[in-house]
Amino acid sequence: MFENSTHSRIFPLRMGGHNAYSQKFLKQIIRENITSMTTTSSSEQSRQNIVQLLNTAIVKSKEQTIKSNFQERLKIVCNSKVIESIGVAAKHLADAQNISNDQAMGQLIETFRELDTIWADYVTMEGLNRLKDILGDGQLH
């Protein structure tokens, strides 16, 4: 479906635990984008190339910051006392509300996610309010 599309060139596929894009290929894509940006006369083509270059760079930067050993990371987390405690909490909640362990675990996860979302929104709003103060009211909407 995406074999030759921009999507397939921008977003790498995960195959067999390895990134389908090598550093060499990503460097080639970046070189092609830079070359086409400097030789094209169409502003739309230039804009598309800039967007593609930016997306490629974003993907590449994420790849460099994400640890590749997912199995080891998952094993460490799953064997932690924290996971054991979450299991105990789910069992306690299930017993207290007369629901299944699955339902209790789902409620715990949704509560953690909601707390995370609330705090992320709060921090974002604090940042926006500080920017408004710095820029002066009315300049940032």
Residue frames relative to the residue before (quaternion, step in Angstrom):
aa qw qx qy qz dx dy dz
M 1.0000 0.0000 0.0000 0.0000 0.00 0.00 0.00
F 0.8095 0.2215 -0.0984 0.5348 3.61 0.88 -0.96
E 0.2198 0.8416 -0.4864 0.0825 3.60 1.23 0.20
N 0.8257 0.1688 -0.0673 0.5340 3.60 0.74 -0.98
S 0.4681 0.6973 -0.4377 0.3211 3.57 1.19 0.23
T 0.6601 -0.4736 0.4018 0.4226 3.52 -1.34 0.24
H 0.5989 0.5866 -0.3566 0.4123 3.58 1.01 -0.83
S 0.7074 0.4639 -0.2874 0.4492 3.58 0.79 -0.94
R 0.6635 0.4888 -0.3165 0.4697 3.60 1.12 -0.51
I 0.6931 0.4796 -0.2792 0.4601 3.58 1.12 -0.61
F 0.7910 0.2724 -0.1287 0.5325 3.57 0.88 -0.92
P 0.3074 -0.7859 0.5042 0.1834 3.61 -0.36 1.19
L 0.3799 -0.6996 0.5603 0.2287 3.52 -1.18 0.65
R 0.3413 -0.7034 0.5787 0.2319 3.53 -1.12 0.64
M 0.0515 0.7939 -0.6014 0.0732 3.57 -0.70 1.09
G 0.8593 -0.0195 -0.0100 0.5110 3.54 -0.74 1.07
G 0.6854 -0.4924 0.2909 0.4507 3.59 1.08 0.62
H 0.6955 0.4104 -0.2805 0.5187 3.59 1.24 -0.05
N 0.5226 -0.6224 0.4812 0.3285 3.53 -1.12 0.69
A 0.4544 -0.7077 0.4723 0.2638 3.58 -0.83 1.02
Y 0.6873 0.4278 -0.2735 0.5195 3.58 1.23 -0.33
S 0.2625 -0.7458 0.5890 0.1672 3.54 -0.83 0.94
Q 0.6593 -0.4761 0.3804 0.4404 3.55 -1.26 0.23
K 0.6214 0.5564 -0.3371 0.4367 3.56 1.01 -0.82
F 0.6778 0.4869 -0.2965 0.4643 3.58 0.91 -0.90
L 0.6477 0.5070 -0.3251 0.4666 3.60 0.97 -0.81
K 0.6279 0.5164 -0.3376 0.4745 3.60 1.02 -0.73
Q 0.6254 0.5322 -0.3327 0.4637 3.58 1.05 -0.77
I 0.6447 0.5144 -0.3213 0.4654 3.60 0.93 -0.88
I 0.6576 0.5050 -0.3111 0.4644 3.58 0.91 -0.90
R 0.6437 0.5165 -0.3203 0.4651 3.61 0.94 -0.88
E 0.6507 0.5136 -0.3135 0.4632 3.59 0.94 -0.91
N 0.6619 0.5074 -0.3090 0.4571 3.57 0.94 -0.87
I 0.6550 0.4978 -0.3166 0.4722 3.58 0.93 -0.84
T 0.6509 0.5138 -0.3127 0.4632 3.59 0.94 -0.88
S 0.7011 0.4556 -0.2897 0.4658 3.59 0.81 -0.93
M 0.6119 0.5458 -0.3597 0.4453 3.61 1.09 -0.58
T 0.7173 0.4489 -0.2614 0.4644 3.57 0.99 -0.76
T 0.7332 0.4219 -0.2445 0.4740 3.61 1.15 -0.47
T 0.6110 0.5715 -0.3688 0.4051 3.60 1.13 -0.38
S 0.3123 -0.7442 0.5579 0.1933 3.54 -1.14 0.65
S 0.6008 0.5682 -0.3527 0.4379 3.57 1.23 -0.28
S 0.4133 -0.7202 0.4967 0.2527 3.58 -0.72 1.03
E 0.6178 0.5373 -0.3498 0.4552 3.60 1.08 -0.64
Q 0.6487 0.4973 -0.3180 0.4804 3.59 0.94 -0.84
S 0.6373 0.5282 -0.3204 0.4607 3.56 1.01 -0.81
R 0.6502 0.5120 -0.3103 0.4678 3.57 0.96 -0.89
Q 0.6523 0.5087 -0.3130 0.4665 3.59 0.93 -0.87
N 0.6570 0.5053 -0.3120 0.4645 3.56 0.98 -0.79
I 0.6292 0.5218 -0.3337 0.4696 3.57 1.03 -0.76
V 0.6462 0.5111 -0.3159 0.4706 3.58 0.95 -0.87
Q 0.6604 0.4998 -0.3102 0.4669 3.58 0.93 -0.88
L 0.6412 0.5175 -0.3194 0.4680 3.58 0.97 -0.82
L 0.6502 0.5130 -0.3067 0.4690 3.57 0.96 -0.89
N 0.6711 0.4935 -0.3030 0.4629 3.60 0.87 -0.92
T 0.6356 0.5229 -0.3254 0.4655 3.57 0.99 -0.79
A 0.6632 0.5003 -0.3014 0.4681 3.57 0.95 -0.87
I 0.6286 0.5284 -0.3348 0.4622 3.60 1.02 -0.77
V 0.6581 0.5020 -0.3066 0.4700 3.57 0.89 -0.95
K 0.6594 0.5136 -0.3057 0.4560 3.57 0.92 -0.92
S 0.6639 0.4980 -0.3193 0.4574 3.59 0.90 -0.83
K 0.6240 0.5229 -0.3392 0.4714 3.60 1.06 -0.68
E 0.6371 0.5455 -0.3232 0.4382 3.54 0.96 -0.90
Q 0.6746 0.5008 -0.2944 0.4554 3.57 1.00 -0.79
T 0.7261 0.4389 -0.2512 0.4659 3.60 1.07 -0.62
I 0.6416 0.5108 -0.3317 0.4662 3.60 1.19 -0.38
K 0.4189 -0.6882 0.5323 0.2599 3.54 -0.84 0.97
S 0.3947 -0.7619 0.4697 0.2076 3.56 -0.85 0.94
N 0.6413 0.5347 -0.3358 0.4360 3.60 1.15 -0.33
F 0.0837 -0.8498 0.5200 0.0219 3.57 0.46 1.23
Q 0.6377 0.5438 -0.3404 0.4264 3.58 0.94 -0.82
E 0.6693 0.4910 -0.3010 0.4694 3.58 0.91 -0.87
R 0.6466 0.5147 -0.3183 0.4644 3.59 0.95 -0.85
L 0.6654 0.5020 -0.2985 0.4649 3.57 0.93 -0.94
K 0.6318 0.5365 -0.3243 0.4560 3.58 0.98 -0.83
I 0.6609 0.5099 -0.3031 0.4597 3.59 0.91 -0.92
V 0.6838 0.4792 -0.2911 0.4670 3.58 0.86 -0.95
C 0.6933 0.4934 -0.2868 0.4400 3.58 0.84 -0.96
N 0.7080 0.4290 -0.2607 0.4967 3.61 1.13 -0.50
S 0.4870 0.6863 -0.4248 0.3338 3.59 1.24 0.15
K 0.6201 -0.5371 0.4315 0.3754 3.53 -1.32 0.39
V 0.5703 0.5943 -0.3810 0.4202 3.58 1.15 -0.58
I 0.6633 0.4906 -0.3051 0.4756 3.59 0.89 -0.91
E 0.6192 0.5363 -0.3327 0.4672 3.56 1.02 -0.80
S 0.6695 0.5011 -0.2894 0.4658 3.59 0.96 -0.89
I 0.6240 0.5205 -0.3386 0.4744 3.59 1.02 -0.73
G 0.6270 0.5331 -0.3272 0.4642 3.58 1.04 -0.75
V 0.6437 0.5052 -0.3118 0.4829 3.57 0.98 -0.86
A 0.6529 0.5101 -0.3129 0.4644 3.60 0.94 -0.87
A 0.6443 0.5147 -0.3234 0.4641 3.60 0.97 -0.81
K 0.6453 0.5133 -0.3127 0.4715 3.59 0.98 -0.85
H 0.6464 0.5152 -0.3094 0.4701 3.58 0.97 -0.87
L 0.6654 0.4950 -0.2964 0.4736 3.60 0.92 -0.92
A 0.6341 0.5310 -0.3290 0.4558 3.59 0.98 -0.84
D 0.6758 0.4836 -0.2890 0.4752 3.57 0.92 -0.90
A 0.6781 0.5095 -0.2914 0.4424 3.59 0.91 -0.92
Q 0.7733 0.3249 -0.1755 0.5155 3.61 1.02 -0.77
N 0.3778 -0.7467 0.4641 0.2903 3.57 1.32 0.02
I 0.4630 0.6245 -0.4725 0.4151 3.54 0.85 1.11
S 0.6318 -0.5303 0.3882 0.4109 3.57 -1.25 0.19
N 0.6360 -0.5161 0.4093 0.4019 3.56 -1.28 0.36
D 0.6209 0.5458 -0.3383 0.4495 3.59 1.05 -0.75
Q 0.6651 0.4942 -0.3041 0.4700 3.58 0.93 -0.90
A 0.6488 0.5157 -0.3167 0.4613 3.57 0.98 -0.84
M 0.6528 0.5001 -0.3194 0.4709 3.59 0.92 -0.86
G 0.6289 0.5358 -0.3282 0.4579 3.58 1.01 -0.78
Q 0.6532 0.5065 -0.3108 0.4692 3.57 0.98 -0.84
L 0.6340 0.5233 -0.3302 0.4638 3.59 1.00 -0.80
I 0.6705 0.5003 -0.3011 0.4576 3.58 0.86 -0.98
E 0.6653 0.4974 -0.3088 0.4634 3.59 0.89 -0.89
T 0.6339 0.5204 -0.3274 0.4693 3.59 1.06 -0.72
F 0.6397 0.5102 -0.3214 0.4766 3.60 0.98 -0.83
R 0.6613 0.5070 -0.3042 0.4616 3.57 0.94 -0.90
E 0.6522 0.5122 -0.3153 0.4614 3.57 0.96 -0.86
L 0.6375 0.5113 -0.3265 0.4750 3.60 0.98 -0.81
D 0.6496 0.5175 -0.3125 0.4610 3.57 0.95 -0.87
T 0.6581 0.5069 -0.2987 0.4697 3.59 0.97 -0.88
I 0.6421 0.5255 -0.3225 0.4556 3.58 0.92 -0.90
W 0.7051 0.4532 -0.2771 0.4698 3.58 0.82 -0.94
A 0.6151 0.5260 -0.3523 0.4699 3.61 1.04 -0.66
D 0.6515 0.5018 -0.3076 0.4787 3.59 0.99 -0.84
Y 0.6402 0.5321 -0.3212 0.4514 3.57 0.97 -0.86
V 0.6733 0.4877 -0.2946 0.4712 3.57 0.88 -0.96
T 0.6290 0.5279 -0.3307 0.4652 3.59 1.01 -0.79
M 0.6772 0.4863 -0.2962 0.4661 3.59 0.88 -0.92
E 0.6113 0.5360 -0.3486 0.4664 3.60 1.03 -0.72
G 0.6592 0.5082 -0.3001 0.4661 3.56 0.96 -0.89
L 0.6575 0.5008 -0.3089 0.4706 3.58 0.95 -0.86
N 0.6457 0.5142 -0.3256 0.4611 3.59 0.97 -0.80
R 0.6447 0.5050 -0.3217 0.4752 3.59 1.01 -0.74
L 0.6349 0.5144 -0.3306 0.4723 3.58 1.03 -0.76
K 0.6228 0.5341 -0.3348 0.4634 3.57 1.02 -0.81
D 0.6517 0.5097 -0.3116 0.4673 3.57 0.97 -0.86
I 0.6704 0.5006 -0.2965 0.4605 3.58 0.95 -0.87
L 0.7487 0.4013 -0.2086 0.4846 3.57 0.90 -0.99
G 0.4944 -0.6192 0.4524 0.4094 3.55 1.16 -0.43
D 0.5804 -0.6075 0.4161 0.3479 3.56 -1.02 0.84
G 0.7792 0.3588 -0.2713 0.4364 3.51 -1.13 0.76
Q 0.6476 0.5199 -0.3406 0.4406 3.62 1.14 -0.34
L 0.7502 0.2763 -0.1709 0.5759 3.59 1.16 -0.44
H 0.0868 -0.8201 0.5655 0.0124 3.59 -0.56 1.13
